[in-house]
Amino acid sequence: MNRRYRKTIIAGNWKMNMTPSQAKALIEELKPLVSKVKWCEMVLCVPYVDIPTAVKAAKGSKIAIGAENMHFEPKGAYTGEVSADMLKECGVKYVIIGHSERRQYFAETDETVNKKVKVALENGFRPIVCVGESLDEREQDIWSEIVRKQVKCAMQGVSVDDVKKVVIAYEPIWAIGTGKTATADQANEVCGAIRDCLRELYGARAARAITIQYGGSMNAKNAAELLSKPDVDGGLIGGASLKPNDFFAIIEAANQ
Ligand SMILES: O=C(CO)COP(=O)(O)O
């Protein structure tokens, strides 16, 4: 981590877990644990229906609430979708964009990711843009081309001022929900390659300012080692963010 230049961000992604009452209970348990945290930003990205309850429960704490997705159109006939305006009015600060599960199951493409990133920035959100290679792509040793292409497409048309508000999450698909974590060196290597790509696009100063997280089976045990690496500026945490003590242990691991 390089705190001289950029903020560490520990974010949870609850995915399709937690009802509103469960969300309230979890946040109420987490709040006292994190009351003295100064060394990182904390975010919980929650299902749409949990957002109002989560925002209310997190009030007065340093936990920001995020959404797990968003539509790029401002409004209209898109049954089942949610717009930036709707999220803004509910108090959302962050939006996950292009998670591999959305790419895999809901036809998210590099093009829709790019549209969503721009709309998120126009609306004052910090997008958490997910990139990462599949197991096949890792075994073929083409992860660098894949990840660079995802980053370049996602950032198309994003200005150098705006790009500093973007968070990139490197999430190797083979490590998500599998219990298989990338080694700290693998995570650092890819986060570094992402930063190199951002440097080519935006220059050294901007690249240095961008928070790049690792995600994929990060937990209380492996977080400290992953977060000790210079290009790993935080985590995007699935399973372990559903348990207040485990999530807090990861937050504590970022204090180094
Ligand atoms: O997909 C992830 C976060 O967005 C990672 O999920 P797990 O931490 O459950 O592997």
PDBQT file of the ligand as one rigid body, heavy atoms in Angstrom, charges set to zero:
ROOT
HETATM    1  O1  LIG A 301     -16.385 -11.093  -5.871  1.00  0.00    +0.000 OA
HETATM    2  C1  LIG A 301     -15.855 -10.708  -4.849  1.00  0.00    +0.000 C 
HETATM    3  C2  LIG A 301     -16.040  -9.334  -4.373  1.00  0.00    +0.000 C 
HETATM    4  O2  LIG A 301     -16.614  -8.535  -5.349  1.00  0.00    +0.000 OA
HETATM    5  C3  LIG A 301     -15.049 -11.629  -4.008  1.00  0.00    +0.000 C 
HETATM    6  O3  LIG A 301     -15.888 -12.539  -3.428  1.00  0.00    +0.000 OA
HETATM    7  P1  LIG A 301     -15.307 -13.542  -2.286  1.00  0.00    +0.000 P 
HETATM    8  O4  LIG A 301     -14.556 -12.662  -1.323  1.00  0.00    +0.000 OA
HETATM    9  O5  LIG A 301     -16.504 -14.190  -1.717  1.00  0.00    +0.000 OA
HETATM   10  O6  LIG A 301     -14.370 -14.472  -3.020  1.00  0.00    +0.000 OA
ENDROOT
TORSDOF 0
